Amino acid sequence: MSEKKIIAVVGATGEQGGAVARALLADGEFAVRALARNPESAPAKKLADLGAEVVAADLYDVESLRNGFAGAYGAYLVTPFFTHMSAAKELEEVQNLVAAADGLKHVVWSTLEDTREVISLDDDRMPTLDEKYKVPHFDVKGGEADALFEKAGLPTTYVRLSFYWNNLLSGMAPRRAEDGSLTLSLPMGESRISGIAAEDIGKAVVGVLKHPETTIGQTIGLGVEHLTGQEVSEAFSAVLGEAVAYEPLSHNDFRALGFREAVEIGNMFQYYTEFDTHILPRRDIGQTRELVPGWLTLKEFLSVHREEIVIG
């Protein structure tokens, strides 16, 4: 019996990479090598218990990445922008991943589009960040990183992600007012947002890796539903068993909330809101659902994770 092909998963102890690693392990066709900065961490040990090989690797150490990729068939690559909030660091991480991935037969790169395609730097509807970005964690990937994979000639599938439903479990969950009522305040007006559960991202990546003949060289936009804020609030109402009113914040009010990521995320939501007709067609619901048998609606996702919902 031939040995299983190895898929190396970068960021395997994070939400996205962890979902990919768990989905690969559950499927069983590939062997999983989980790359982690700290192989002794609790998330890394959990993956080891599930059957993953855990290997130490650091995004700022190219040789450690090469060691992590050695002998592997393919890899899932993701960068942790929100750990440092630095476009320059993210670009360095991508450059190191591209340098280390030479020789892999299939690279799946977690990406987003360049928002500057539709909103120029001199457009004052939203602030410009770092002097050259509107939404850095989008723009670095779509505007600079994607081209590095192409230039290197790596056999890459570009997986363009959408809003994680997981974000709704805590920081963006409904809040309870002094009168006891619940309110959802996503800054997306009446527009639609494309969303997907992290576990379904993992399942989609399994499908991508199983079909290199049709996915290498392609950009695949993932999103299982395109929902309005009102529809999101209705899903919460159904799961929580009480009414959740949708009262969206303005983008400026969101940016003024003062937490570390407020301006970046406020810009992201403004991009989602004002350019939804540009964004949504790039997340193919039909294609995503074909890649993810048993995909979760938002209501189903919230039901599965009911105990994790943290009301503000």
Helices and strands as residue ranges (DSSP letters): E 6-9, H 15-27, E 31-36, H 42-50, E 53-56, H 62-69, E 74-77, H 81-84, H 87-100, E 106-111, G 115-117, H 136-140, I 141-145, H 146-152, E 156-160, E 163-164, G 165-169, E 175-176, E 182-184, E 192-196, H 198-210, H 212-215, E 219-221, E 225-228, H 229-240, E 244-246, H 251-255, H 262-274, H 276-279, G 280-282, H 285-291, H 298-304, G 306-308
